[in-house]
Amino acid sequence: MRQADSPIPELLAPIAIFGYNRPNHLKRCLESLQNNKEAISSDVYIFLDGPKNNSEVSRVEATRAVAKLPYRFGKIIITEQEENLGLGKSILSGIDTVLAENPKIIVLEDDLEVTSHFLKYMNQGLAIYESEKKVVSIHGYNYQFINAIDEPYFIRGADCLGWATWVDRWSLLNKNSGDLYKSLQTENLISDFDLDGAFAYSKSLSDEAKNGFHSWAIHWHATAFVNNLLTLYPGKSLVKYNGADGSGTHFAINEKIWETEISQQENWIFPSEIEESPAGRTQLIGYFNRIYPKLNFPKRVVRKIKFSLLVFLVNKGIILRGKSDV
């Protein structure tokens, strides 16, 4: 095991934060981040997407005003888009921008709050596993397991709720859904990729191949999985997810499934064996089976119709995303 008191590197990873039209979310994210003692020495890049239509202008402007408030960071670089890029393109272009000048990066979206030891954990993880090419990323959020795992552990693939990576690992990203899906089929990895049927990752990837680019995260996860790469998760979460309240571009109906115990830990024992944790995988499968129980056919149809209707109403502006954040 790696020692819990592993030193924090002198060169801290820059932090990319992505926002759009949720001023209160962004404010909570930035305020929580600046409570880390490493924040004053960390450069922060804030990428703010443009409005989709005139009805969003006031919320977009309010979000930009929040980004320009005084914060205790090393340097703040704000990029404001005139037009709406969409979440996926905004994140991909922002990460590429930061990694063009830096060897590593920490990535947050505006709907995340972090603990006061988040940056310590992320920077230590980046330093410890920098030369371990099998480690694709460091992750800050952890799901609510029935049997908690006390210390950091590895899971195959990648995740997107408060994470970090290196420029050489990010360069592996494959945005071709069809190629990724074919690789999973060829290597007989579909079942493993779907956590033995607990979560339909392969369907998301297949839908991407049919409908075109929409989710950067499924490509990142599939790229890591196909290449047998691992992500480090904390034993307990260092991140609180606030995005399941209906305010986001990709939103969930049930906030409860994202509730998790938030860690107050400030020292960790990092694993020295670079391999997937059987206990971690088992717990993750159990988690998804618990929150997405197998539904009979009529219930699946009803749920799909309800969700499709909700998406339609949001896209038509009949229901406003982010209403509670105005």
URNORRA-V180136 format. One record per helix or strand of 2 or more residues. SS is the DSSP state (H for helix, E for strand). FROM is the first residue (numbers start at 1). LEN is the number of residues. Records with the same first field share a line. If there is no record, write none. Layout:
# URNORRA-V180136
SS: FROM-LEN, FROM-LEN
This chain:
# URNORRA-V180136
E: 14-6, 43-6, 75-6, 104-6, 112-3, 135-5, 153-4, 163-4, 230-4, 239-3
H: 23-12, 39-3, 54-14, 87-13, 118-11, 167-4, 177-10, 190-4, 201-11, 216-11, 255-4, 278-14, 297-19, 323-3
